Amino acid sequence: MNRAFNRKKDKTWMHTPEALSKHYIPYNAKFLGSTEVEQPKGTEVVRDAVRKLKFARHIKKSEGQKIPKVELQISIYGVKILEPKTKEVQHNCQLHRISFCADDKTDKRIFTFICKDSESNKHLCYVFDSEKCAEEITLTIGQAFDLAYRKFLESGGKDVETRKQIAGLQKRIQDLETENTELKNKVQDLENQLRITQVSTSPAGSVTPKSPSTDIFDMIPFSPISHQSSTPTHNGTQPPPVPTRSAEIKRDLFGAEPFDPFNCGAGDFPPDIQSKLDEMQRQRWLVYYFHNNFQQLTTLILHASFNIFKQQFHMNV
């Protein structure tokens, strides 16, 4: 491995300056991986890194894993490593952080470059396998360095600082987008868990509570346990008030308190006596109903009888 790019004023490059400064040059290659190195440059340094990654790749290949393919986008701003189909950026190596680039003369498919990581400040050696373009990719990276250096001289260093700031902002935007995606996923998971909890805690087959049903006399059936409601019936008649103890208790001639079975609680009597009391209470309700509606029922019966009489009279005629 004996090629490292260098700047020569009379060197003839492969691409036009506009292609690297305004756009980028794409290449396809296989990515063997990256590994940390102790020095930012040097032929021996990258040779050891290539040997290490090749050995790791042989182990993974024996396990059935294939070498992943990537797309390299080279410009005066750096080298981007993307997934070929989705175009997702896996690594963004800024040009001012790349300290060494070389291709291997003993294995013409291999080329590498060393880049300083922006977060850990460690030097990482990236190793690639390209069957036909290893040397061309190395020269393209060298041309990008040459154009960037010329722009640096023309702008007095301002252009490099601007690119550093833009690169920092781009990385910050990428981190925020990743964080935003993670938060959206967490919120979605919490909403799903909440729905599952609501479904599991709700009683099976629960229905909307309905109004109490009424009997044939349009009255709410009597229940000794439930409290009596003061809601009027459908015919506008108020139910009889629940007997209550008056403030002044009347006593009989022997001075004893009169016994009223309807003022006692439901649990004060045995079941057989309580059932008889319930039946008596229902009869009291019926008597009250017929008493209040006797005139109306009489009128209805007379009308019905008169209609029957008219029908029979017409039939006889």
C-alpha positions in Angstrom: 0.0 0.0 0.0 2.1 2.8 -1.3 -0.2 5.5 -2.8 -1.2 8.5 -0.8 -2.7 11.5 -2.6 -0.6 14.6 -3.0 -1.2 18.0 -4.5 0.6 19.0 -7.7 -0.1 22.2 -9.6 0.4 20.5 -12.9 -1.6 17.3 -12.1 -4.4 16.4 -14.5 -7.5 15.4 -12.7 -10.3 13.1 -13.9 -13.3 15.3 -13.2 -14.3 18.9 -13.8 -14.1 21.3 -10.8 -17.8 22.1 -11.1 -18.7 18.4 -10.8 -17.0 18.2 -7.3 -17.8 21.7 -6.1 -21.5 22.0 -7.2 -22.4 18.3 -7.3 -20.8 15.0 -6.3 -19.2 12.0 -8.0 -20.9 8.7 -7.1 -19.2 5.3 -6.8 -20.4 1.9 -5.8 -18.3 -0.3 -3.6 -18.4 -3.0 -0.9 -17.9 -1.8 2.6 -15.6 -4.0 4.7 -16.1 -1.8 7.8 -14.2 0.7 9.9 -11.8 0.3 12.8 -10.1 2.6 15.2 -6.4 3.4 14.5 -3.8 5.1 16.8 -2.3 7.4 14.1 -4.1 9.8 11.7 -2.0 8.7 8.8 0.6 6.2 7.6 0.9 3.3 5.3 1.6 0.8 8.0 -1.4 2.1 10.0 -3.9 1.4 7.2 -2.2 -1.9 6.3 -2.9 -3.2 9.8 -6.4 -1.9 9.7 -7.0 -3.6 6.3 -5.6 -6.9 7.6 -7.8 -6.7 10.7 -11.0 -6.0 8.7 -10.3 -8.6 6.1 -9.9 -11.3 8.8 -13.2 -10.2 10.4 -14.9 -10.2 7.0 -13.7 -13.8 6.3 -15.2 -15.0 9.6 -18.6 -13.3 8.8 -18.4 -14.7 5.2 -18.0 -18.3 6.6 -21.1 -17.7 8.7 -23.0 -16.8 5.5 -23.0 -13.0 5.8 -22.3 -11.0 2.6 -20.3 -7.9 2.3 -22.7 -5.0 2.3 -22.8 -2.7 -0.8 -22.7 1.1 -0.4 -22.7 4.2 -2.5 -19.9 6.8 -2.1 -20.7 10.4 -2.9 -17.5 12.4 -3.2 -17.4 16.2 -3.2 -15.4 19.1 -1.9 -17.5 18.8 1.3 -16.5 15.2 2.1 -17.3 11.6 1.5 -20.8 10.3 2.2 -21.5 6.6 2.6 -25.1 5.7 1.7 -27.2 2.6 1.5 -27.7 2.2 -2.3 -31.4 1.5 -2.4 -32.8 3.7 0.3 -30.1 6.4 0.0 -29.9 6.6 3.8 -26.7 8.2 4.9 -24.7 5.7 7.1 -21.6 7.9 7.5 -20.8 11.5 6.6 -17.0 12.0 6.6 -16.3 15.7 6.3 -13.4 16.5 4.1 -11.5 18.6 6.7 -11.6 15.6 9.0 -10.0 13.1 6.5 -6.3 12.9 7.1 -5.1 10.1 4.9 -6.3 8.2 1.8 -4.6 5.4 -0.1 -5.2 2.4 -2.4 -3.5 -1.0 -2.0 -1.1 -1.9 -4.8 -0.9 -5.5 -3.6 -4.7 -5.8 -3.8 -6.0 -3.3 -6.4 -9.6 -3.8 -5.2 -8.9 -2.2 -1.7 -8.8 1.5 -0.9 -9.0 3.2 2.5 -9.1 6.6 4.2 -8.7 7.8 7.8 -11.2 10.2 9.3 -11.5 11.7 12.7 -14.9 11.1 14.3 -16.7 14.3 15.3 -18.2 12.8 18.5 -15.5 10.6 20.0 -12.5 12.4 18.3 -11.1 9.0 17.5 -9.4 8.2 14.2 -11.3 5.6 12.2 -10.0 3.8 9.2 -12.7 3.1 6.6 -11.9 0.1 4.2 -13.7 -0.5 0.9 -13.6 -3.1 -1.8 -14.0 -2.0 -5.5 -13.0 -4.4 -8.2 -12.4 -1.8 -10.9 -12.5 1.7 -9.3 -10.3 1.5 -6.2 -7.5 3.7 -7.7 -10.0 6.1 -9.4 -11.9 6.6 -6.1 -8.6 7.5 -4.4 -7.7 10.0 -7.1 -11.2 11.6 -6.9 -10.8 12.1 -3.2 -7.4 13.7 -3.9 -9.0 16.0 -6.5 -11.7 17.0 -3.9 -8.9 17.9 -1.5 -7.1 20.0 -4.1 -10.2 22.0 -5.0 -11.0 22.5 -1.3 -7.5 23.7 -0.7 -7.7 26.2 -3.5 -11.0 27.6 -2.2 -9.4 27.9 1.2 -6.6 30.0 -0.2 -9.1 32.2 -2.2 -11.4 32.8 0.7 -8.7 33.3 3.3 -10.0 30.4 5.4 -13.6 31.7 5.6 -14.9 29.1 3.3 -13.6 26.2 5.5 -15.1 27.7 8.6 -18.5 28.2 6.9 -18.4 24.6 5.8 -17.6 23.5 9.3 -20.6 25.4 10.6 -22.9 24.1 7.9 -21.7 20.5 8.6 -22.3 21.0 12.3 -25.8 22.3 11.7 -26.6 19.5 9.3 -25.5 16.9 11.9 -27.5 18.7 14.6 -30.6 18.6 12.3 -30.0 14.9 11.6 -29.8 14.2 15.4 -33.0 16.1 16.1 -34.8 14.2 13.3 -33.7 10.9 14.8 -34.8 12.0 18.3 -38.1 13.2 16.9 -38.7 9.9 15.2 -37.9 8.0 18.5 -40.3 10.2 20.4 -43.1 9.6 17.9 -42.6 5.9 18.2 -42.7 6.1 22.0 -45.9 8.2 21.9 -47.5 5.6 19.5 -46.5 2.8 21.8 -48.0 4.6 24.8 -51.3 5.2 22.9 -51.4 1.5 21.9 -50.8 0.4 25.5 -53.6 2.8 26.7 -56.1 1.4 24.2 -55.2 -2.2 25.3 -55.6 -1.2 28.9 -59.0 0.4 28.3 -60.2 -2.7 26.4 -59.0 -5.1 29.1 -60.4 -3.2 32.0 -63.9 -2.6 30.5 -66.5 -5.3 31.4 -67.1 -7.8 28.7 -70.4 -7.3 26.9 -71.1 -4.1 28.8 -74.1 -2.1 27.4 -75.4 1.4 27.9 -77.6 1.5 31.0 -81.2 1.8 30.1 -84.1 3.4 31.9 -85.9 1.0 34.3 -88.6 -1.1 32.7 -92.2 -0.7 33.7 -95.0 -3.2 34.2 -98.4 -3.4 32.3 -99.7 -0.5 34.4 -96.8 1.7 33.3 -95.3 1.6 36.7 -91.8 0.8 37.9 -91.7 -2.6 39.6 -91.3 -2.5 43.4 -87.9 -3.4 44.8 -87.5 -3.5 48.6 -83.7 -2.9 48.4 -83.6 -0.1 45.9 -84.6 3.4 46.9 -87.9 4.7 45.6 -87.6 7.3 42.9 -89.8 10.4 42.8 -89.9 10.3 39.0 -93.5 10.6 37.7 -94.8 7.7 35.6 -95.7 8.1 31.9 -99.3 9.0 32.6 -98.2 12.0 34.8 -99.2 10.4 38.1 -96.7 10.7 41.0 -96.0 7.5 42.9 -97.1 7.3 46.5 -94.6 8.7 48.9 -92.5 6.3 50.9 -93.9 6.0 54.4 -91.6 7.7 56.9 -91.6 8.1 60.6 -93.0 11.4 61.7 -91.2 13.6 64.1 -93.9 13.1 66.7 -94.5 9.3 67.2 -98.1 8.5 68.1 -98.5 5.8 70.7 -101.4 3.6 71.5 -103.4 3.6 74.7 -100.9 1.3 76.4 -98.0 3.8 75.5 -96.4 1.5 73.0 -95.2 2.6 69.5 -97.5 1.2 66.8 -95.9 -1.4 64.6 -95.5 -0.5 60.9 -93.9 -3.4 58.9 -93.4 -1.1 55.8 -91.0 1.2 57.7 -88.7 -1.6 58.7 -85.6 -2.4 56.7 -85.5 -5.3 54.2 -83.1 -7.2 56.3 -85.2 -7.1 59.5 -87.5 -10.1 58.6 -87.0 -13.7 57.5 -87.2 -14.3 53.7 -90.8 -15.8 53.9 -92.2 -12.8 55.9 -90.3 -10.4 53.7 -91.8 -11.8 50.5 -95.3 -11.4 52.0 -94.5 -7.8 52.9 -93.3 -7.2 49.3 -96.5 -8.6 47.9 -98.6 -6.4 50.3 -96.5 -3.4 49.1 -97.3 -4.2 45.5 -101.0 -4.5 46.3 -100.8 -1.0 47.9 -99.3 0.4 44.7 -102.0 -1.2 42.6 -104.8 0.1 44.9 -103.2 3.6 44.7 -103.0 3.4 40.9 -106.6 2.2 40.4 -107.8 4.9 42.9 -106.1 7.7 41.0 -107.1 6.4 37.6 -110.6 5.0 38.3 -112.4 7.7 36.4 -110.2 7.4 33.4 -110.5 3.6 33.3 -114.3 3.9 33.7 -114.5 6.2 30.7 -112.3 3.9 28.6 -114.5 0.9 29.5 -117.7 2.8 28.6 -116.3 3.9 25.3 -115.2 0.3 24.5 -118.6 -1.1 25.5 -120.4 1.6 23.4 -118.2 0.8 20.3 -118.9 -3.0 20.7 -122.7 -2.2 21.0 -122.6 -0.1 17.9 -120.8 -2.8 15.9 -123.3 -5.4 17.0 -126.2 -3.2 16.2 -125.0 -2.5 12.7 -124.4 -6.2 12.2 -128.0 -7.0 13.3 -129.4 -4.3 11.0 
